Amino acid sequence: MRALILLPLVAASLMLSGLSRPQVSHAPFGVTAGGEAVERYTLRNGRGSEVSVLTYGAILDAVRVRDRRGYLDNVVLDLADLKAHEARANFSALVGRFANRISGGGFTLDGQRVVLDLKGGIVSHGGRPGFSGRVWTAEPCTTPGCRAVTLRYVSPDGENGFPGTLHVSVTYSLSDDDTLTLDYRATTDKPTVINLTNHAYFNLSGAASGSTDGHYLQLKAEAITALSDKKLPTGALRPVAGTPFDFRRPAQIGKQIVRADPQLKIGGGFDHNFVLNKPQPGALSVAARAWDPKSGRTLEMKTTEPGLQLFTGNGFNGTLKGRAGNRIWPRGGFALETQHFPDSPNHPEFPSTVLRPGEVFHSVTTIRFGTAKTLKQAFPD
């Protein structure tokens, strides 16, 4: 009789621990308009949390974590299907070869002019199609207990005007304490520039829950890179003190974004690069924390990068739909894009984005999810 009782308990324990399911699994996710097959890889830890990524654009498709009551939900905005992603560049994708904006149609490197746009326009997120519109090769981790997948792409010399054949990879991994790690690496055979980030939008209440105005946000930054009326860095670093950009102490997104400020008017809301406080260049240090009082979910982001772009989805207008059928409106999610500064190739005073043969570009961002009951618990310092 005792054995009959224990067996169901053991089975239940295995299910709760996550051992009853593969820790890295994959499934088809459709075929692109160009005829390339796309797969969806899912990482699952012992708590039952899941992270899903697509081989199309290295998209972070879902992050399912628990709220304070133990309820699992996806906390990054998603789109209905592959066709929707093909129509909406960069959504939740890995962005490159150069994330954010480059002015004047190009830049000068080692005395040579690199032309990215013949008309001299602004080149955004590496041009079209950038890395977000490519199908990547997946290499799931096969070590027992490992929850990781590495996606690789080879960007040929001259792609979208950028010099050098670039071998780039990103490894997504999920730990048992609900930390998602994004590990980026790249090499080149010619001098080039590189700036990689992930363009996921977070909503800690759940992807289909609506506005993030009630979320509290803390950013470890004393300044932003000020923008011109064309949304390009002027080169000036503007202190955040006394402005709506002051998130040094936790503040609600909805209360800060409605304050009068010329920079907010330029961006139509937050769409700005924050200059992170770094104990030393390249150190993996806290960049951002967020808390949703409704669900209790928290995130803590660390990065080796010198900057972070806060973007509140200002252009969303309800035409995009999530997988649950929900319409996506402004501030339905916020992006925290760890990066080098926008237009760095044209600003020698900014941290360099140049990569040369024999060097390895390496960038790490970690995002730890958790729960908290109070503001003090969510923001320990």
C-alpha positions in Angstrom: 0.0 0.0 0.0 2.9 2.3 0.9 4.5 1.8 -2.5 1.2 2.6 -4.3 1.2 6.0 -2.5 4.8 6.8 -3.1 4.8 6.1 -6.8 2.4 8.9 -7.7 4.3 11.3 -5.4 7.5 10.5 -7.1 5.9 11.1 -10.5 4.5 14.4 -9.3 7.9 15.4 -8.0 9.5 14.6 -11.3 6.9 16.7 -13.2 7.4 19.7 -10.8 11.2 19.5 -11.1 11.0 19.6 -14.9 12.8 16.3 -15.3 9.8 14.7 -17.1 10.3 16.9 -20.1 13.3 17.6 -22.4 15.3 20.5 -21.1 16.0 21.7 -24.7 13.3 20.9 -27.3 12.4 22.2 -30.7 9.5 22.3 -33.1 8.8 23.7 -36.6 7.7 27.3 -36.7 6.8 27.7 -40.4 8.6 28.6 -43.6 9.8 32.1 -44.6 8.5 33.8 -47.8 11.9 32.8 -49.3 11.3 29.2 -48.5 13.6 28.7 -45.5 12.4 26.5 -42.6 12.3 28.1 -39.2 12.4 26.3 -35.8 11.4 27.3 -32.3 13.7 26.1 -29.5 12.5 25.9 -25.9 14.7 25.8 -22.8 13.1 24.5 -19.6 14.5 24.6 -16.1 13.7 22.7 -13.0 11.2 25.3 -11.8 9.1 24.9 -15.0 10.2 28.3 -16.4 10.7 28.3 -20.2 12.5 30.5 -22.7 11.7 30.1 -26.4 13.8 31.4 -29.3 13.3 31.3 -33.1 16.0 30.6 -35.6 14.4 33.5 -37.6 16.1 36.6 -36.4 17.3 34.9 -33.2 14.0 36.1 -31.8 13.3 35.9 -28.1 9.8 34.5 -28.6 8.7 33.8 -25.1 9.9 33.9 -21.4 7.5 32.1 -19.2 8.1 32.7 -15.5 5.9 32.6 -12.3 4.2 35.5 -10.6 3.9 35.8 -6.8 1.1 33.3 -6.8 3.0 30.7 -8.8 1.2 31.4 -12.1 3.3 31.0 -15.2 2.9 33.5 -18.0 4.9 34.9 -20.9 6.5 38.2 -20.1 7.8 39.3 -23.5 5.6 40.6 -26.3 5.0 38.1 -29.1 3.5 38.2 -32.6 0.9 35.9 -34.1 3.2 33.9 -36.4 6.2 33.9 -38.6 4.5 36.0 -41.3 3.9 38.7 -38.8 7.5 38.8 -37.8 8.6 39.0 -41.5 6.4 42.0 -41.8 7.7 43.7 -38.7 11.5 43.9 -38.7 13.4 43.7 -35.4 10.5 42.8 -33.1 12.1 40.8 -30.2 15.0 40.0 -32.5 18.7 40.1 -32.3 19.6 43.4 -34.0 22.8 43.9 -36.0 25.3 44.3 -37.6 25.0 47.7 -35.9 22.1 48.2 -33.5 20.5 51.6 -33.3 21.3 54.4 -35.7 24.2 55.5 -37.9 24.0 59.0 -39.4 25.0 60.4 -42.8 24.7 57.2 -44.7 27.9 55.7 -43.3 31.2 56.4 -41.5 34.9 56.7 -41.9 37.1 53.8 -40.7 40.9 53.9 -40.9 40.7 56.8 -43.3 38.3 55.1 -45.7 34.7 56.1 -46.2 32.2 53.2 -45.7 29.0 53.9 -47.5 25.9 52.2 -46.1 23.3 54.4 -47.8 23.9 56.0 -51.2 21.5 58.8 -50.4 23.2 59.7 -47.1 20.3 58.8 -44.9 20.0 57.3 -41.5 20.8 53.6 -41.3 18.9 51.9 -38.5 19.6 48.5 -36.9 22.1 47.4 -39.6 19.8 48.2 -42.6 17.3 45.9 -44.3 17.3 43.1 -44.0 19.5 43.2 -40.9 20.4 40.2 -38.7 16.7 40.2 -37.5 15.6 39.2 -41.0 18.0 36.2 -41.4 17.6 32.5 -40.6 20.2 31.4 -38.1 21.7 28.0 -37.6 20.9 26.4 -34.3 23.2 24.2 -32.1 21.3 23.0 -29.0 23.4 22.0 -26.0 23.6 18.2 -25.6 25.4 18.1 -22.2 23.1 16.4 -19.6 21.3 19.1 -17.5 22.3 21.9 -20.0 19.6 24.4 -21.0 21.2 26.4 -23.9 21.0 26.9 -27.6 23.6 28.7 -29.8 22.5 30.4 -32.9 25.0 31.3 -35.6 25.0 33.5 -38.7 27.8 34.4 -41.2 27.4 37.9 -42.5 29.3 38.2 -45.8 31.7 41.0 -46.6 29.7 44.0 -47.9 26.4 42.9 -46.6 24.3 46.1 -46.3 27.6 48.0 -47.0 29.5 46.8 -43.9 33.1 45.5 -44.5 34.4 42.1 -43.5 33.0 38.6 -43.3 31.5 38.5 -39.8 31.0 35.2 -38.0 28.5 35.9 -35.2 26.8 33.8 -32.5 24.5 34.2 -29.6 23.9 31.6 -26.9 20.7 31.7 -25.0 20.9 29.8 -21.7 18.5 29.4 -18.7 19.6 28.6 -15.2 17.6 27.2 -12.3 17.3 30.5 -10.6 15.4 31.9 -13.6 18.4 33.8 -15.1 18.4 34.2 -18.9 21.9 34.8 -20.3 22.6 36.2 -23.7 26.2 35.6 -24.7 27.2 37.3 -28.0 30.5 36.6 -29.9 31.8 37.7 -33.3 35.0 37.7 -35.4 35.8 39.4 -38.6 38.4 39.2 -41.4 38.5 42.9 -42.1 38.2 46.0 -39.8 34.5 46.7 -39.3 32.1 48.0 -36.7 29.7 46.0 -34.6 26.9 46.6 -32.1 24.6 43.8 -31.2 21.5 43.8 -28.9 18.2 42.1 -28.4 15.0 44.0 -29.1 12.5 42.2 -26.9 9.7 44.1 -25.2 8.9 43.2 -21.6 5.6 43.3 -19.8 5.9 41.6 -16.4 2.1 41.4 -16.0 2.0 39.2 -19.1 2.3 39.7 -22.8 -1.4 40.2 -23.3 -2.1 42.3 -20.2 -2.0 45.8 -21.7 -0.1 48.9 -20.5 3.2 48.8 -18.5 2.6 52.3 -17.1 2.3 50.9 -13.6 5.7 49.1 -13.8 8.5 50.6 -11.6 11.9 50.9 -13.3 15.4 51.6 -12.0 18.3 52.4 -14.3 21.9 52.6 -13.2 22.7 55.7 -15.2 23.6 59.3 -14.5 23.2 60.6 -18.1 21.7 60.0 -21.5 23.1 60.6 -24.9 21.1 63.7 -25.9 19.2 63.5 -29.2 18.9 66.0 -32.1 15.5 66.5 -33.7 16.4 63.7 -36.1 16.8 61.3 -33.1 20.5 61.2 -33.5 23.1 61.7 -30.7 24.4 65.3 -30.6 27.5 64.0 -28.8 26.4 65.7 -25.6 25.8 63.7 -22.4 22.8 65.1 -20.6 22.6 64.5 -16.8 19.3 62.8 -15.8 19.0 64.7 -12.5 15.8 66.8 -12.4 14.4 65.3 -15.6 11.9 62.5 -16.6 15.0 60.4 -17.4 16.0 60.1 -13.7 15.4 56.4 -12.9 18.3 56.3 -10.5 15.6 55.6 -7.8 12.6 53.4 -8.8 9.9 55.4 -10.7 6.8 54.4 -12.5 7.1 54.5 -16.3 3.7 56.1 -16.7 4.4 59.0 -14.4 7.8 59.8 -15.9 6.7 59.6 -19.5 4.0 62.3 -19.3 6.3 64.9 -17.9 7.1 67.8 -20.2 10.6 67.6 -21.7 12.0 68.4 -25.2 13.8 65.1 -25.4 10.6 63.1 -24.7 8.9 65.1 -27.4 11.6 64.1 -29.9 11.3 60.4 -29.0 7.5 60.4 -28.7 8.2 58.9 -25.3 11.3 57.1 -24.1 13.6 56.1 -27.0 17.0 57.0 -25.5 20.4 55.6 -24.7 21.3 55.7 -21.1 25.0 55.9 -20.2 25.4 53.2 -17.6 27.5 53.5 -14.4 30.3 51.0 -14.8 32.8 50.1 -12.0 35.2 49.5 -14.9 34.8 49.2 -18.7 33.4 45.8 -19.7 32.4 44.8 -16.2 29.2 42.7 -15.9 27.2 45.0 -13.6 23.6 45.9 -12.8 22.0 48.1 -15.5 18.3 47.9 -14.8 15.7 46.6 -12.5 11.9 46.5 -13.0 8.9 45.5 -10.8 5.3 45.0 -11.6 3.2 45.5 -8.4 0.2 43.7 -9.9 1.9 40.3 -10.6 4.9 40.8 -8.2 7.3 39.8 -11.0 10.7 41.4 -11.1 13.7 41.5 -13.4 17.3 42.4 -12.8 19.4 43.1 -15.9 23.2 43.0 -15.9 25.4 43.7 -18.9 29.0 44.2 -20.0 27.8 46.9 -22.4 28.3 50.7 -21.7 24.8 51.7 -22.7 21.1 50.7 -22.5 18.3 51.9 -24.8 15.0 52.3 -23.1 12.2 52.2 -25.6 8.5 52.2 -24.7 7.0 51.1 -28.0 5.8 54.6 -28.8 4.8 53.8 -32.4 2.5 50.9 -31.6 -1.0 51.7 -32.7 -3.1 48.5 -32.2 -2.5 47.1 -35.6 0.0 44.5 -34.3 -1.6 41.5 -32.6 0.0 39.1 -30.1 -0.4 35.3 -30.2 -3.4 35.5 -27.8 -5.2 37.9 -30.2 -4.4 41.0 -28.1 -3.7 44.3 -29.8 -0.4 46.0 -29.0 -0.7 49.6 -28.1 1.9 52.2 -27.0 3.7 51.3 -23.8 2.3 47.7 -24.0 5.9 46.7 -23.4 9.3 48.3 -22.9 12.6 47.3 -24.5 15.8 47.4 -22.5 18.5 47.1 -25.2 22.0 46.7 -23.9 24.4 48.2 -26.4 27.1 50.6 -27.4 26.0 54.1 -28.0 24.0 55.1 -31.1 26.0 56.5 -34.1 29.3 55.6 -32.3 31.2 55.2 -35.6 30.7 58.9 -36.2 31.5 60.0 -32.6 35.1 59.2 -31.6 34.4 60.5 -28.1 32.0 57.5 -27.6 33.3 54.0 -26.6 34.6 52.3 -29.8 32.6 49.8 -31.8 35.5 48.8 -34.1 36.3 45.1 -34.4 39.5 44.0 -36.1 40.9 40.7 -37.5 42.3 38.6 -34.7 40.0 40.2 -32.1 36.9 38.6 -30.6 33.8 40.7 -29.9 32.2 39.4 -26.7 29.2 40.8 -24.9 27.1 39.3 -22.1 23.7 40.3 -20.8 21.9 38.5 -18.0 18.2 38.9 -17.0 17.2 37.4 -13.7 13.4 37.0 -13.1 11.9 36.8 -9.6 9.1 38.1 -7.5 8.7 40.7 -4.7 5.9 41.8 -2.5 7.1 45.4 -1.9 9.1 48.1 -3.6 11.9 47.7 -1.1 12.2 44.0 -1.9 12.2 44.7 -5.6 14.9 47.4 -5.4 17.5 46.5 -2.7 19.6 49.6 -3.5 
